[in-house]
Amino acid sequence: MTDRSFVIVQISDLHLDGNGTYSGAVDVLVSTIREKMQRFEGASDRILLITGDLVDSPSASTFKEAKGAIEKFRATGTFTDIRAIAGNHDVKRMGLVFKNDAIYQELSLPRHSENKYYPNSGLDLVLLDSNGASFAAKGEIQQATYDAIVANSHNLALGLKDSIPQRAGQEFAVMRVLALHHHPLPQAAGEGKTVFGIPDEPLMYLVSPATFLAAAISLECSLILHGHRHVQGLTRYSIPRHLSARAAEADEFWQDLYVLSCPSSTGHGGDDAGFNIIHLNSAFRNRRAQYTLEITRFNRSKNAGVFSAVDIGQPNGVIKLPIGRDIYRDPAFQVAVEMSANTEMKRAEAINYARKLLIRRAFYGSTESSWAHGLYTFLVTYHVWEDLLNKFTNAGFARDLDSFQKIRMRLQELISISSEVLGITGPELDNLRSKPLINHDRIIDDLPQNPAPGVDVTTAQKRRRAAIQAINAKMKELGVDLGLGAKAPEDVQA
């Protein structure tokens, strides 16, 4: 299995002023991050993410300094990619709007929301422009201004899905992370400041945080990263799971979204400096991929001394969040991700993908305990098989094409048999086929758990076994005997 891990180093709010005021702080930041990242050299993707306010004001001199700072990070050879999002200081007016959009592109500092998918690690990174959706204003707020901000905040939530274009393999993302500048939840740290006699806390976060968070969680987002307030904070936002009555543990009743803030990484304005390292660590237990989100927060008080871990009560200062159950994926998703990164597929690779897709308990004679689980397995296998068949066809392996097409037909038959047993027909089945099969538990919760009344289960089991044996016969034509339809070997995955 491929290592699906990734690392994001989050820095924020550098507020570079074009005069080199924070050049020393940047040098310490670069050297510290280079040293901390040595242990992650084997990660598939290593991303530096700047969550806004790269400069204090948009100008030629500040952007020149920002470009130099980014080049220092790039010169370390630590990162496979560097991304940034615009903060309110990056785009604010100074008499005239800074109009040199080429500079923003050169700094990977988009003026609009965008999406970046990393097929090797399965990370789907969504960069959101939140500048129109926050109370980034001072002094008296007119009703028209308030109405516009509310509308922008609502549109940010509604447009979240539209900002995520669908690419081949992207629906199989292991984890989706959202990044924006403003924080979607109020932060207790730093309260009490006032601007023109107005408490500044309401001026800092999104006007409609609940709407935004609900939109994020509906898109299977697990983590939101932001800056803006120059404070460190980690919050867990939870909503009840859909149809979660069968949850065996209290925590399983909830679907979690973590919100992580980053302070000014240069200690702007006399604040403590800091940065975050986010590591999605993968391991295989009981033949199933398990994931742990590991977060290490670093702090440098008043830009003096060295950076040290904030959470000293945790081993090595690392917060480990058990998100594995939230992002469990059928083994077929691993195949999909591997295929999406394979631009020139060879015949042996295609057959190996087919082998990985089919060596699962639902394809053996030991009937699965749940027809619902079987239906899910056949659905997700068919979904990935379609991509495999397309790649196989484009590669020109004509002599084996019939076998791949016949297996596809048998997978359709297995879906039909399982659906009939569960009483799922017509539009209901069509809707199920059209769903993105990302979350195993959520799909299973939506399915009937027992055969429909009056169904001849024994006959259905015989039909199912015959279809599986037909698949095995076609695999034998390809030179691989998987023993499908017989007793499952001990090492076969769930």
C-alpha positions in Angstrom: 0.0 0.0 0.0 1.2 3.5 -0.8 1.9 5.9 2.1 -1.0 8.3 2.0 0.5 10.7 4.5 0.9 14.5 4.0 2.3 17.4 6.0 1.1 21.0 6.0 3.2 23.6 7.7 0.9 26.6 8.4 2.3 30.0 8.9 0.3 33.2 8.9 0.2 37.0 9.2 3.8 37.8 8.4 2.8 41.5 7.7 6.0 42.2 5.8 6.4 45.9 5.4 9.0 46.2 2.6 11.6 47.6 5.0 13.0 44.4 6.3 11.5 44.9 9.8 10.8 41.2 10.2 13.7 39.8 8.1 15.4 38.3 11.3 12.1 36.8 12.4 11.6 35.2 8.9 15.2 33.7 9.0 14.5 32.1 12.4 11.2 30.8 11.1 12.8 29.3 8.0 15.6 27.6 9.9 13.3 26.2 12.6 10.7 24.8 10.1 13.5 23.2 8.1 14.8 21.5 11.2 11.3 20.4 12.3 10.5 19.0 8.9 13.4 16.6 8.7 11.3 13.8 10.2 8.7 14.1 7.5 11.0 13.7 4.5 9.1 10.5 3.4 5.7 12.1 3.3 4.0 12.1 -0.1 3.2 15.8 0.0 4.9 18.5 2.1 3.1 21.8 1.8 3.8 25.3 3.1 0.5 27.1 3.6 0.4 30.8 4.3 -3.1 31.7 5.7 -3.2 35.4 4.8 -1.7 38.8 5.5 1.6 38.0 3.8 2.2 41.7 3.6 1.1 44.6 5.8 -0.1 46.7 2.8 -0.1 45.8 -0.9 2.7 47.6 -2.7 5.6 46.8 -5.0 8.2 46.9 -2.1 6.2 44.7 0.3 5.5 42.1 -2.4 9.1 42.1 -3.4 10.0 41.3 0.3 7.3 38.6 0.4 8.7 37.0 -2.8 12.1 36.9 -1.1 10.7 35.3 2.0 9.0 32.6 -0.1 12.2 32.0 -2.0 14.0 31.3 1.3 11.5 28.6 2.2 11.7 27.2 -1.4 15.5 27.1 -1.2 15.4 24.7 1.7 14.1 21.9 -0.5 11.7 21.0 2.3 8.4 21.5 0.5 6.8 19.9 -2.5 4.4 22.8 -2.9 3.9 26.3 -1.4 0.4 27.9 -1.3 -1.1 31.1 0.1 -4.4 32.7 0.5 -5.1 36.5 0.6 -5.8 38.2 3.9 -7.4 41.6 4.4 -4.0 43.3 4.5 -2.9 41.7 1.2 -5.8 43.3 -0.7 -6.7 46.4 1.3 -6.9 49.8 -0.3 -4.2 52.4 0.0 -5.6 55.3 -1.9 -5.8 53.0 -5.0 -6.4 49.3 -5.2 -3.1 47.5 -5.9 -3.9 46.2 -9.4 -0.9 44.1 -10.3 -2.6 40.7 -10.4 0.5 39.1 -11.9 2.3 39.6 -8.5 -0.5 37.7 -6.7 -0.2 34.8 -9.1 3.6 34.8 -8.8 3.3 34.5 -5.0 0.6 31.8 -5.4 -1.6 34.3 -3.6 -5.0 33.9 -5.4 -7.5 36.7 -5.4 -10.3 34.2 -5.6 -11.1 30.8 -4.1 -9.4 27.8 -5.7 -8.9 24.1 -5.1 -5.8 22.0 -5.2 -5.9 18.2 -5.1 -2.8 16.1 -4.3 -3.4 12.6 -5.7 -0.3 11.0 -4.1 -1.6 11.7 -0.6 -5.3 12.1 -1.2 -5.3 15.6 0.2 -8.0 17.9 -1.2 -7.0 21.5 -0.2 -9.6 24.2 -0.7 -8.3 27.8 -0.5 -11.1 30.3 0.2 -11.2 34.0 -0.2 -13.0 35.2 3.0 -12.3 38.9 2.6 -15.9 39.8 1.7 -17.4 37.7 4.4 -16.1 39.2 7.6 -16.4 42.3 9.6 -13.1 43.6 8.4 -14.1 47.1 9.2 -13.5 49.7 11.9 -15.7 52.4 13.3 -19.4 52.8 12.6 -20.9 50.0 10.4 -23.8 51.1 8.2 -26.8 48.9 7.6 -25.9 48.6 3.9 -22.3 47.4 4.9 -23.7 44.9 7.3 -26.2 43.5 4.7 -23.4 43.2 2.1 -21.2 41.3 4.6 -24.0 39.0 5.5 -24.7 38.3 1.9 -21.1 37.6 1.1 -20.8 35.3 4.1 -23.9 33.4 3.0 -22.5 33.2 -0.6 -19.2 31.9 0.7 -21.0 28.9 2.3 -23.3 28.3 -0.7 -20.4 28.6 -3.1 -18.1 26.3 -1.2 -19.2 23.3 -3.2 -18.9 25.1 -6.5 -15.3 26.1 -5.6 -14.3 22.4 -5.7 -14.1 21.2 -9.3 -14.3 17.5 -9.9 -11.2 15.9 -11.3 -10.4 12.3 -11.9 -9.8 10.5 -8.6 -10.6 13.6 -6.5 -13.8 12.1 -5.2 -11.5 9.5 -3.4 -9.7 12.1 -1.3 -8.6 10.8 2.0 -9.1 14.2 3.6 -10.4 17.6 2.7 -8.9 20.7 4.4 -10.3 24.2 4.1 -8.1 27.2 4.5 -9.2 30.8 4.8 -7.9 34.0 6.5 -10.7 34.9 8.9 -11.7 32.6 11.6 -15.2 31.0 11.3 -15.5 30.7 15.1 -14.9 33.3 17.8 -11.7 32.9 19.7 -11.6 33.4 23.5 -7.9 34.4 23.4 -7.3 38.1 22.9 -10.8 39.3 23.8 -11.1 42.7 25.4 -9.5 44.9 22.8 -11.6 47.7 21.4 -11.6 49.7 18.2 -13.2 53.1 18.4 -15.0 52.0 21.5 -16.4 48.9 19.8 -15.3 45.4 21.0 -13.3 44.0 18.2 -14.1 40.3 18.6 -17.4 40.6 16.5 -15.4 42.4 13.8 -13.0 39.5 13.3 -14.9 36.4 12.4 -17.4 35.4 9.7 -20.8 36.9 10.1 -22.6 33.5 9.5 -20.2 31.0 11.1 -22.8 28.3 11.6 -23.9 28.4 8.0 -20.3 28.2 6.8 -19.4 25.3 9.2 -22.5 23.4 8.2 -21.5 23.7 4.5 -18.0 22.6 5.3 -19.0 19.5 7.3 -21.5 18.5 4.5 -18.5 18.3 2.2 -16.7 15.8 4.4 -14.3 18.5 5.6 -12.2 17.4 8.6 -10.1 20.5 9.3 -10.2 24.3 8.8 -7.1 26.4 9.0 -7.1 30.1 9.4 -5.1 33.1 10.7 -6.1 36.8 11.1 -6.4 37.2 14.9 -2.8 36.4 15.8 -3.8 33.9 18.5 -3.4 30.1 18.8 -6.5 28.1 19.1 -7.9 24.6 18.4 -11.7 24.0 18.5 -13.8 20.9 17.8 -17.1 21.6 16.1 -19.5 18.6 16.2 -22.9 17.8 14.7 -24.9 14.6 15.2 -24.2 12.0 12.6 -26.8 11.2 10.0 -28.9 8.1 11.1 -26.4 7.5 14.0 -28.8 5.6 16.3 -26.6 2.5 15.9 -23.4 4.2 17.2 -21.8 2.0 19.8 -19.8 4.8 21.5 -20.7 8.3 22.5 -18.0 9.8 20.3 -19.4 7.9 17.3 -22.6 9.8 17.6 -20.8 13.0 16.5 -19.2 14.1 13.3 -16.3 16.3 14.0 -14.7 19.3 12.3 -11.5 20.8 13.8 -10.8 24.5 13.5 -7.1 25.4 13.9 -5.9 29.0 14.1 -2.3 30.3 13.6 -0.8 33.4 15.2 1.5 35.9 13.4 4.5 33.8 12.5 6.7 36.9 12.7 5.3 38.2 16.0 3.8 41.2 14.3 2.8 44.0 16.7 4.6 42.5 19.6 2.5 39.4 19.7 4.0 36.0 20.3 5.1 34.3 17.1 4.0 30.8 16.1 3.3 28.2 13.4 1.6 24.8 13.1 2.6 21.5 11.6 -0.3 19.3 10.6 0.5 15.7 9.8 -1.9 13.1 8.5 -0.3 9.8 9.5 -1.5 6.5 8.0 -1.1 3.0 9.3 -2.6 -0.3 8.6 -4.3 -2.2 11.4 -6.5 -5.3 10.8 -5.9 -4.9 7.1 -7.6 -1.5 7.1 -6.1 1.9 6.7 -6.3 4.0 9.9 -5.5 7.7 10.0 -4.4 10.0 12.8 -4.3 13.7 12.5 -1.3 14.9 14.4 -1.0 18.6 15.2 2.1 20.3 16.7 1.8 24.0 17.6 4.9 26.1 18.1 5.4 29.4 19.9 8.1 32.0 20.3 7.4 34.5 23.0 8.0 38.1 21.9 10.3 37.0 19.1 13.0 36.0 21.6 14.8 32.7 22.0 13.7 29.6 20.1 10.3 28.2 19.0 9.0 25.5 21.4 6.0 23.2 21.4 2.9 24.8 23.0 1.2 21.6 24.1 3.9 20.3 26.5 1.3 18.1 28.3 1.2 15.9 25.2 4.0 13.4 24.3 6.5 15.4 22.2 4.0 18.3 22.1 1.9 16.5 19.5 -1.9 16.5 19.7 -3.2 13.3 18.1 -6.8 13.4 16.9 -8.5 10.1 16.2 -10.2 10.9 12.9 -9.7 7.5 11.3 -13.3 6.5 11.7 -14.4 9.7 10.1 -12.5 9.1 6.9 -12.5 5.4 6.6 -12.3 4.4 3.0 -12.9 1.1 1.2 -9.6 -0.4 -0.1 -10.9 0.4 -3.6 -10.2 4.1 -2.9 -6.5 3.4 -2.5 -6.6 1.8 -6.0 -8.4 4.8 -7.4 -5.8 7.2 -6.0 -2.9 5.1 -7.4 -4.6 5.0 -10.8 -5.2 8.7 -10.9 -1.4 9.3 -10.5 -0.6 6.7 -13.2 -0.5 8.5 -16.6 1.0 5.7 -18.6 -0.5 2.4 -17.4 1.1 -0.9 -18.4 -0.8 -4.1 -18.8 0.7 -5.7 -15.7 -0.2 -2.6 -13.6 -3.8 -2.7 -14.8 -4.2 -6.4 -13.9 -2.6 -5.6 -10.5 -5.2 -2.9 -9.9 -7.9 -5.3 -10.9 -6.5 -7.9 -8.4 -6.5 -5.3 -5.6 -10.1 -4.3 -6.3 -11.4 -7.9 -6.2 -9.5 -9.4 -3.3 -12.1 -8.5 -0.6 -14.3 -10.6 1.5 -17.5 -9.7 -0.4 -16.1 -11.5 -3.5 -15.6 -14.8 -1.7 -17.9 -17.7 -0.7 -18.0 -16.8 2.9 -21.1 -14.7 2.6 -20.7 -11.3 4.2 -22.7 -10.8 7.4 -24.4 -7.7 5.9 -26.0 -7.5 2.5 -25.7 -3.7 3.0 -21.9 -4.0 3.3 -21.8 -6.2 0.2 -23.9 -3.7 -1.8 -21.5 -0.9 -0.8 -18.5 -3.0 -1.8 -19.9 -3.9 -5.2 -20.9 -0.2 -5.8 -17.6 1.2 -5.0 -15.8 -1.5 -6.9 -17.9 -0.8 -10.0 -17.3 2.9 -9.7 -13.5 2.4 -9.7 -13.7 -0.4 -12.3 -15.2 2.1 -14.7 -12.1 4.3 -14.4 -9.8 1.3 -14.8 -11.7 0.2 -17.9 -11.3 3.6 -19.4 -7.6 3.7 -18.7 -7.3 0.1 -20.1 -9.1 1.1 -23.3 -7.0 4.2 -23.8 -3.8 2.2 -23.3 -4.8 0.0 -26.2 -4.9 -3.5 -24.6 -7.4 -4.8 -27.1 -6.9 -8.5 -26.5 -7.9 -8.2 -22.8 -10.6 -5.7 -23.2 -13.4 -8.3 -23.5 -12.5 -9.8 -20.1 -12.5 -6.3 -18.4 -15.9 -5.5 -20.0 -17.4 -8.8 -18.9 -16.2 -8.2 -15.3 -17.9 -4.8 -15.4 -21.2 -6.5 -16.4 -20.9 -9.0 -13.6 -20.3 -6.2 -11.1 -23.5 -4.6 -12.3 -25.3 -7.9 -11.8 -23.9 -8.1 -8.2 -25.3 -4.6 -7.5 -28.7 -5.6 -8.8 -28.8 -8.8 -6.8 -27.9 -7.1 -3.5 -30.3 -4.3 -4.2 -33.2 -6.7 -4.8 -32.4 -8.5 -1.5 -32.6 -5.2 0.4 -35.7 -4.0 -1.5 -33.9 -1.1 -3.2 -35.2 -0.5 -6.7 -35.9 2.1 -9.3 -35.1 5.8 -8.5 -33.8 4.8 -5.0 -31.2 2.6 -6.6 -30.4 5.2 -9.3 -29.8 7.8 -6.5 -27.5 5.4 -4.7 -25.5 4.8 -7.8 -25.1 8.5 -8.3 -23.8 9.3 -4.8 -20.1 9.9 -4.2 -19.1 6.8 -2.3 -16.6 8.5 -0.1 -17.7 7.7 3.4 -18.4 4.0 4.1 -20.3 4.4 7.4 -22.5 7.2 6.0 -23.6 5.1 3.0 -24.1 2.0 5.1 -26.3 4.0 7.5 -28.5 5.0 4.6 -29.1 1.3 3.5 -31.6 -1.2 4.9 -29.8 -3.6 7.2 -31.9 -6.7 6.6 -33.4 -8.5 3.6 -36.8 -7.2 2.5 -39.8 -9.3 3.5 -40.5 -12.2 1.1 -37.1 -12.2 -0.6 -35.6 -15.7 -1.3 -32.2 -15.1 0.2 -30.9 -18.6 -0.6 -31.5 -18.2 -4.3 -30.0 -14.7 -4.2 -26.9 -16.2 -2.5 -26.5 -18.7 -5.3 -26.9 -16.1 -8.0 -24.3 -13.9 -6.2 -21.8 -16.8 -6.0 -22.3 -17.6 -9.7 -21.6 -14.0 -10.7 -18.5 -13.9 -8.5 -17.2 -17.2 -10.0 -17.8 -15.7 -13.5 -15.6 -12.8 -12.5 -12.9 -15.2 -11.3 -13.1 -17.0 -14.7 -12.4 -13.8 -16.5 -9.5 -13.0 -14.2 -8.1 -16.4 -15.0 -8.2 -15.4 -18.7 -6.0 -12.5 -17.7 -3.6 -14.9 -16.0 -4.6 -14.4 -12.4 -6.6 -17.0 -10.4 -7.9 -15.2 -7.3 -10.1 -18.1 -6.1 -13.1 -15.8 -5.9 -16.3 -17.5 -4.8 -14.4 -19.9 -2.6 -13.4 -19.6 1.1 -11.6 -16.3 1.7 -7.8 -16.5 2.5 -6.8 -15.2 5.9 -5.1 -12.0 4.5 -8.1 -10.8 2.5 -9.2 -7.3 3.4 -12.6 -6.3 4.7 
